[in-house]
């Protein structure tokens, strides 16, 4: 009986996943190497989480050089060395230096590739303007991530890359220890063996798999209560296929955990109201942190992830609502909720939420509000009284929140908005080297197998590094390009 694999079709490169990392791999392999490329996408349309991203991180880019200095007084654009050190320091040196070096040394070219495709960059800045520790690495493209993916898709279509949507990669084909193809299943249940000289896993991690988040991420059992803010289907396909052929993982389960109004997208005004740095209580009706974490979605997300049901109730009064309408938001969520943007639609959205009674509540007294939420009224009123005294004293001895953020809760009616942890993506999965080759437990590359974007580990330690805004999206495109060039060089040797 023959063990020979029969292929239904063959390509130089098969990319599994059509997000930013997958499309960047395909674009480079086809354009620079003239290789035959197929993309397999299980969803009906291409996309990935990159369409929800805003910009890309880069160091010593043409955009930074052209600007000279940032518009923020006293700040500077980071060098490659500063980028490298920030990733390593933030991770407590758990990041893979080969992967970090690959990214910081090549990220600037990502900006030039998009510019060559017609993308215009409107600014280079920090994502959260009131976080002094952030590097000025965030390159904001006109049209944001969705437009970048649109132009990249057109570019690979013009290069005759074959894109198969509604086509799921089921398992990897291995011969003599090397990955030589993929078994695919289309929407009609037809199975095909697709041969390849290189298979690139660009499947985006497992941010949408509660089972894998519970098993591998810091959320643990709390994963079932987080509220996904983007509608993607990254469920660990690449991880599972790679593990089946002997791949190793590294820092598995690092998630980009942020915050959101429960059941809300990032542009929600009631969600934004809940994220203001005023008074938050958990399901025990107690404060649990300095609410200044509202300025840092990564730190706040990790803090909420440890609370019962990963959430909090943000307490607002009439004065606070008026402030948000007239003066604007004290926090910034990129282009979704710009800093100081006036929340003029807040009351209308809040009324809809109050009518449902699932994510927002109100009361004419604090006791009424506690009863509506379902928390202990005595503990809650004591918590508010203690907090209001801190506001009067101008000092927070419990969590040392800055005095300028101590705003009392005193004017009825009172409101509560439910905010919770939100897993945007996981961003650490398979162990790779600096060429994006997937390795086994002995650090030896598995021939023919690569991982890029969120399927590749090494950029982070145990948490997403918000200090380098745009890192994950920038890494997706940069890693895809670097992997493709290594593949080109090796295919040409054959």
N, C-alpha and C positions, 0 to 999 in steps of 0.2 A: 504494500500500500504506500503510495507516494505522500510525502509530507510537504510537497511543493505547494506554495500559495498561488492560487489563480486570481489574478487581478482583473476586475471588470474595466478599469480605466487607470491610467497612471499619470502622475505629474512629478515635476522636480520637487515642488513644495506643496504640502497641504497644510493650511492654517485652520485650526479649529476655533471658531469665534470671530465675529465681525466687528468688534469694538475698536477703539483707537489703536490698541497694540496690534490687533490682527490686521487691520487695514494698513498700518504703517509697515508691518512685515511684508505684506503682499506688494505694496507699492514699491518698496526698495528692491525686493527680489526680482520683480518684473522689469522695473525701469533701469536699474543699474546692472543687473545680471542677465537680463533677457530670459529669465527662467520661466517655465510654465508653472502657473500657480492656481490653486483652487482654494476657495474659502468655504467652509462648512458652517452653516448657521442654523441652529435648531428652531429659532423663532421665524415667523413669517416675513420679517423685515430685518435688515441690518441695523446696527445701532450700538448696543453696549452702553455702559454707564458713562462713557466719554461724552455722549450727547447731553448729559446733565451737568457736565463739568463747565467751568467758566474759562480758566486760562491754564497756562503751563509755567512751571518753574524753569529757570535757566540762569546760568552764571557766565558773566563776561560776554553777553550776547550782543549782536549788532544793535538791538534796540537800546540796551543799556549804554553802550558806547556812544551812540548818537545823542543820547540825552545828557551824558556827562555825569550829572548828579540827580538824585530824586527831587521831586518837588517838595518833599517833607524836609524842613529845615534841620540841619545837623545830621541827616542820615546819609548813607552811601549805598551803592550797589555792591552786592557781595562778590568776592572773587571765587574762583573754583576752590581754592584752599579753604576759604571760609565755609563754603557749602559742604565740603568734605568733612571738616571738623565738626560742623553743626550736626550732621547726621550721626557721626560717630559718638559725639558727646551726648546727644539726646538719647541715644540708644544704650548708653553706658557700655559702649563698645561691643554690643551684641549684634550690631549690623555687620554684614559681610563687606570688608573694605574693598574687595575686588568689584563687587556690584555697585557700591557707592561711588568708587572712582570711575567706573564705566559711565555712570549717569552724569556726574558733575562735569566730566570732561567732554561729553557729547551732547549735553542738553541744549547748548546754544544753537547747534545746527538744526534742532527741531524747529526753532523759531524761523530760521532761514528757509527751511523746506516749506513751511506753511506760507511764508511771504512769497515764495516762488509760485505758489498755487493761487495767489491773489488775496490772501488773508492780510488785513491791515491791523496792526496793533495800536490801540488807542492810548495805552498807558502801561507803565511798569511800576508796581506799587506793592504794598503789603495788603493782605486780604482784609485784616481787621486793623483799621487805622489807629486804634487806640491801644495796640499791643506793641510796646517798644522792643520786645525781644524778637519780633518777626523780622526775617531777612526781607529785603526789598527784591523779591525774586518772582513775583506774580506778574506774568505777561498777559494782559487782558486783550483778547482779540475782538474785533468788531463782529458781532453776531454770536460771540461766545462759543462754547464747545459744540453746540448743535451745528453752527455754520462750518466750523472746522471739519466736522465729520461729513458734512454734505460735500465740501470741495474735495476731501480725500476720497470719498466714494466715487465721485465723478472721475477722479484721476485714475483709480484702479480699473474702472470700467473702460476708460479710454485705452488702457494697456492690455485689454482683453483678458483680464483675470476672470476666471470662471467663479461665479458666486452661486452657491446652492443654498437657498433658504428652505425652511421647514425640513431640514435635513440634519438629523442628530448623529453625532459621532458616538458609537456604542462601545468600541474597544480598540486598542492598538494591536496591530499585527507585528509579530516579532519573528525574525529569522536569524539564526546564528548569533543571537545576542543583540541584534540591532533592530530598531524600530524601522519597519519598511512600509507601513501603511496604516490605514484606518478602516474599520468596519463601520459603515454608515447605514442608517435606516431613514427612508423618506416618509412623508406624511401618509402615504398609502401602505406603509409597512414593508416596502421592498428593501431588501438588503443588498448592499454593494460592497465589494472589496476595492478600496481606492489605494493604489500603490503610490509611494513617495520616497524620494531620496532623503527628505527631511520632513518631519511632522512638527509643527509649532503649536503648542497649546496656548491659546489666548482666550480662555474661557471665563476669565474675570473673577475667579475665586468662588466663595460660597456664601456670600452675604445674604442670600435669600433662602438658605437652608437652615431652618430652626434646629434640626437634628444635629447638623455639623457645628453650628454656633454653640449649642449646648455642650457638645463634646469637646470642642477645641478652643473656644474663645473665652475671654475673661468674664463674659456675661454668665456663663454656666446656665443654670436652670432659668435665670431671668431672661434668657433670650426670647422666650415665648411671649414676653410682654413688651418688647421694643416695638417701635412703630416705623417701618421702612418708609423713607421719604421719597424713594424713586422706584418706579414700577419696572424692575428688571427681573431676570430669571437666572441669576448666577447661583447655581445650586451644587457646585463641586464636581462637575463632569470631568474636567481635566485632572483634578486631584485624584479622583477615583480610578481613572484610566491609567494614570502614571503609577500609582501605588501597585496596581495589578502587574506591572512589568518590572518592579523592583526599585522604583524611584524613592528617594529619601525626601523628607520634609525638613524645614528649618524655620524656627520661630513660628510654627504653625498656629494660625488663628488670630494673628494681629488684625484687628478690625479698625476701620475708620468710624469710630463711634462719636456721633454728634448729638444734638438735641433738636427737638421739634415740638410744636404743639401737637398733641396726640391726634392722629388721623389727618394731619395737615401737611401741605407742601411748604417749601421754604418761603414762598411769597405770601403766605397767610398773614393777615394783619392781626388777627386775634392770637395766632401763634407767636408773632413778634411781640405782642403785648405781654405774653406770658414769659418771655425771655428777658424782660427788662431786669436790671440788677437791683431789685427792691426787696421784697420779702417772699421767700419760698418756704413752704413747710411740706413734710412728707406725710405718709398715711398715718403716722403716729402723732400728727399735728405739731411736729417739732421742727425747728430750724436744724439744718444738717451741714451747712457750708456758708462761706461768704458768697453772697449772690453776685459779686463781681465776676464770677465764673461765666456769667452771661456774655462776657466779652470774648470768651474762648470756647468755641463749640467743642473742641476736642477734650479739653480738661473738664468742661461741664458734662459732656456726654459720659465720660468715664466715671464721674461722680454720681450722676443719675443712675448709671448701670448698677451701682451697688445698693440702691434704695429698693424697698419693697415695690415690686412691679415696675421697676426702673423709672419711677416717675416722681413728680412733685406737683404741688398746687401753688401757683404764683398768685399772691394776694394783691389785689388792686382796689383802690377806692376811687371816688368820683374825681378827686383832684388829679390822680394819676392818669385817668382816661383823658381829662382835659389837657394835661401836659402833652400827652402823646399826639393828640389832635393838633395842638397849636405849636408846640416846640419841636416835635418829631422824636423818632426813635433814638434811644441812647446807645443801642447796639447796632452793628452793621452785619448784614448777611450778604456781602458782595452786592451783585446787581439785583438780588431778590428783595432785600430790604436795605437800601443805602443808608448810611449814617445820617441822622437828622432828618430823614424823610418823614413827612407828616402823615400820620395814620388816619386819613380822613374817612376811610371806609370801615374803621374799626367798629363803631357802634352797630352798623348794619350787620356785619359778620358776627359780632358778638350776640346780637339778638337771635340770629338763626341758631347759634350754638346753644344759647340758653333755652330755646324752645325744645331742643332735642334732649337737653339735660345729661349729656354723656361726656362732654369735654369742657363745659363751662357752667358755672353756677353763680347765683347772686342771692343777696339777703339784705334786708334793711338794718339788721343788726349782725354783729359778729356771730352770735349764737345761731341765728337763722342761717347764716352762710355755712357754718360748721355742720348743721343738720342737713343742709342741702348736699354738701359734699359727701357726708357720711363719716366724719371724723369726730373725735371726742371734743365737745364744746368747751369743757372746763380746761383741758390742756391747751386747746387752741386759743382761747381768750387770754390765758396766762402767757402763752408764747407771744401773742401780739402786744400785750401790755409790756412785757420785758423788752421787746424790740423797740416799741415806741419810746421807752425810757432811754434806750441807747441813742435813739435819734435826738432826743432832747439834750442828752449829755454830750453828743458829738463824738461818742466813743463806743466801739463794739468790742467788749472784752471777751466775747465768746469766739468770734471768728476774725476779728480785726479787719472788718470791712472798712475801706476808706470813708472818712466822715462825709465827703461830698456825695456819697451814694446812700446815706442813711436818710430815707424819706419815710415819714410816719404814715401809718394807716389810720385815718381818723374820720373821714367824711363819707357818710352813707350816700347812696347804696354801695355795698361792698361786693366785690367780684372775685372769683377764683377761676383760673385757666389751667387746665391740665397740660403739663409739659413732660416729656419723657425722653429716654435715650432712643437714638435712631442709628441703626447700622446702615451706613451708606454703602460700604463695600468691605470685604476682607482684602488685605493687601500683603499677605505673606502666606505662601503655600509650599511650593516645591523648591528644594535646594538646587540652585544653579551656580555656575561659575561666572566669571566676567564676560564670557562669550554667550551667556544665556543657555548653555547646555545643561540639561537636567542630569544630575548625578545620583549615584547610588549611595549606600551607607559608607562606602570606603572613599567617597569623594571622586570616584571615577565616573567620567561622563558615560551616559547610556547612548551609544551611537545612534544618530538619526533623530534624537528627541530633544526638543527645545521648549522652554516656557518663557513667556513674556508678560509684561503688564502685571496685573494682580495675581497671576498664577505663579509668578517668580518671587521667591523670597530674597532677602538680603538688604533691602533699603532701610528696614526698621528693626527695632529691638522688640519691645512688647507693646508699643503703642505708636499710633500715627504721629508724625512729627509736624505739628501745626506751625512750628517755627519756620518752616520752609514752604510757604503757600504755593500751591500749584504743583507740588512734588509728584503726587500720584498720577495725575494726568500727563505731566511732562515725562515721567518715567515710562508710562505706557508707550508713547510714541518713540521715545529714545531707545528703549529696549527692543522694540520691534525692528527698528532700523539697524541696530548693532547686530542683532541675531541674524537678520537677513544678509548682512555683509559677510558674516562668518560662514553662513551657508553657501553663499556665492563662491567664496574662495575654495571651499571644500568640494563643491560640485565640479568646479573647473579642474580640480586635480584628478577626478575620476576618468 
